[in-house]
Amino acid sequence: MRYHNITHDDMLNGDGLRVVLWVAGCEHCCKGCHNPITWDPEGGLPFDEAAKKEIFEQLEKSYISGLTFSGGDPLFPGNRLDVRSFAEEVKERFPDKTIWLYTGYDWEEVLHYPVMQYVDVLVDGEFIEEQKDVRLQWKGSANQRVIDVQESLKQTDPVKPVLYCGDYK
């Protein structure tokens, strides 16, 4: 896996203050994407022990709510195994921190991916420029959903997702 950036103290990509890993690789190539530099799976830097250490140091801070995977697309085929492995490691070391994941794929396509057992909140769906709305919380276009993954997986019909409402549940 390759990545472009690690953002500290981020307030835009999930609930609370977060550390964000911006991975490389995306096959959606959405018109109006705010981060097209991350589309190339060969771009950026190799995700190495130094990057992992930087994220762990951030997650050790009590005021950091968790880790967000963004990009690019963390579920780009070349990223899936590494993202799953790292998400597992984060949950083992920091069980009280949340993991958010942004993807251009729909929930119905990814709900059975092994990484979902570690993800707390999924923002799904491609960005659609014609549905862009800057007033939306945690997403860029109206078609996208902010999904409570663990609650959704508990449902008898997990294909119908439970939407995440933050503190408003």
TITI-121296 format. One line per field, with one value per residue (C-alpha): chain; x, y, z. Coordinates in pm, 1 decimal. Layout:
! residues N
chain = c(A ...)
x = c(X ...)
y = c(Y ...)
z = c(Z ...)
//
This chain:
! residues 169
chain = c(A A A A A A A A A A A A A A A A A A A A A A A A A A A A A A A A A A A A A A A A A A A A A A A A A A A A A A A A A A A A A A A A A A A A A A A A A A A A A A A A A A A A A A A A A A A A A A A A A A A A A A A A A A A A A A A A A A A A A A A A A A A A A A A A A A A A A A A A A A A A A A A A A A A A A A A A A A A A A A A A A A A A A A A A A)
x = c(0.0 107.0 -10.7 4.7 -37.6 -111.0 -321.2 -314.4 -598.1 -845.8 -1203.9 -1357.6 -1320.3 -1518.4 -1646.1 -1405.9 -1039.7 -884.4 -571.3 -631.7 -437.7 -474.0 -401.8 -306.7 -519.6 -872.3 -1058.3 -1368.5 -1203.3 -1509.4 -1564.6 -1492.4 -1292.0 -1113.4 -808.0 -732.5 -360.5 -438.1 -588.9 -259.7 -189.2 184.2 181.8 281.5 503.8 527.0 330.9 615.6 696.3 771.2 422.7 265.5 463.1 345.6 -17.6 26.6 184.9 -119.5 -362.7 -190.5 -315.5 -627.2 -801.7 -771.3 -1096.9 -954.9 -824.4 -986.3 -889.0 -941.7 -770.2 -784.5 -991.5 -888.6 -1091.7 -913.3 -823.6 -452.4 -520.0 -774.1 -544.6 -309.6 -597.4 -760.7 -434.6 -361.5 -720.7 -690.7 -365.0 -517.8 -819.4 -593.6 -373.3 -645.4 -978.8 -1150.1 -1057.6 -1295.2 -1209.8 -1381.8 -1338.9 -1431.5 -1491.8 -1644.1 -1796.2 -2148.2 -2217.4 -2393.3 -2068.3 -1836.1 -2035.9 -1880.5 -1520.3 -1312.6 -1203.1 -1560.3 -1525.9 -1282.2 -1461.2 -1697.9 -1827.0 -1826.3 -1893.6 -1992.7 -2062.4 -1890.3 -1877.3 -2132.0 -2052.9 -2413.4 -2518.6 -2242.6 -2363.2 -2114.3 -2371.4 -2358.2 -2171.7 -1888.4 -1972.6 -1944.7 -2255.1 -2613.6 -2595.6 -2331.4 -2427.0 -2263.6 -2314.4 -2281.8 -2102.4 -2117.6 -2489.6 -2555.0 -2371.2 -2585.5 -2908.2 -3087.2 -3065.3 -2725.3 -2776.3 -3003.4 -2753.6 -2807.3 -2712.0 -2468.8 -2598.2 -2306.3 -2422.3 -2774.6 -2866.8)
y = c(0.0 353.3 676.9 1050.9 1208.1 1159.7 1440.6 1516.3 1672.3 1650.5 1761.4 1711.3 1340.2 1180.9 1244.4 1415.1 1492.5 1226.5 1114.0 1054.7 821.3 931.0 616.4 601.7 429.9 487.9 350.7 571.8 894.3 1101.7 1427.4 1709.8 1491.8 1705.9 1479.4 1348.6 1331.7 1017.1 822.6 672.2 353.1 403.2 760.6 880.7 693.7 331.8 273.3 170.8 132.7 505.3 593.9 336.0 475.3 829.0 715.6 517.7 820.2 1026.6 758.0 743.6 1098.0 1087.9 1362.1 1178.9 991.7 753.2 682.0 764.3 588.6 810.9 865.1 767.1 475.1 247.6 -31.1 1.0 -362.6 -306.8 -159.4 -399.4 -649.2 -387.7 -170.1 -472.2 -572.6 -222.6 -170.8 -496.4 -379.9 -42.6 -209.2 -445.1 -163.2 100.4 -77.7 243.2 442.6 444.3 363.8 551.5 455.5 653.6 458.6 514.6 167.2 117.3 -60.1 -339.6 -414.2 -412.0 -525.7 -873.1 -750.8 -876.2 -520.7 -432.2 -618.3 -341.0 -39.2 162.5 407.2 382.5 672.8 503.4 594.5 786.2 1163.5 1305.9 1666.4 1747.4 1639.2 1828.6 2007.4 2178.0 2172.7 1792.2 1651.5 1406.6 1358.2 1553.1 1465.6 1379.5 1024.8 920.5 754.8 766.2 410.3 262.7 -52.6 -254.2 -187.5 -269.2 -601.3 -700.9 -666.6 -972.3 -798.7 -624.1 -517.2 -243.6 -22.0 159.7 522.4 681.7 982.7 1054.6 1188.0 1222.8 851.5)
z = c(0.0 -72.1 82.8 18.8 359.0 726.4 869.2 1242.4 1445.8 1157.5 1231.4 885.6 815.3 1094.2 1443.0 1685.1 1631.7 1412.3 1237.1 865.6 637.9 273.2 70.1 -297.8 -559.3 -683.4 -982.7 -942.6 -1063.2 -968.7 -1153.4 -908.8 -668.0 -408.8 -413.4 -766.7 -692.3 -489.2 -780.1 -901.6 -702.1 -769.0 -637.0 -295.6 -54.5 58.4 380.3 605.2 974.9 1009.0 881.4 1110.7 1405.9 1325.2 1328.7 1651.0 1820.9 1727.1 1842.3 2182.7 2250.4 2465.9 2267.4 1934.2 1863.8 1609.0 1261.8 929.7 607.7 304.3 -24.0 -304.7 -196.9 89.9 -75.8 -409.8 -489.8 -429.0 -83.3 65.5 234.8 378.2 501.4 666.8 831.1 958.2 1079.1 1276.2 1430.8 1524.9 1690.4 1885.2 2015.9 2056.1 2111.7 2229.0 1918.3 1622.9 1264.3 983.4 620.1 307.8 -12.2 -353.1 -339.3 -207.8 122.3 -61.2 -250.2 52.7 356.0 343.8 307.7 603.5 693.3 792.4 1123.3 1228.0 1078.6 1296.4 1036.4 657.5 424.4 99.9 -259.7 -532.3 -509.6 -753.9 -835.8 -928.4 -576.4 -395.6 -83.8 148.8 430.7 456.8 754.7 685.8 317.3 -4.1 -203.3 -114.1 -254.4 -3.2 324.5 666.7 793.3 1140.4 1030.6 1351.0 1402.0 1037.6 1061.1 1361.4 1161.3 1027.0 688.9 688.6 327.9 465.2 650.2 978.2 931.0 1173.3 1363.6 1597.0 1930.1 1797.0 1816.9)
//
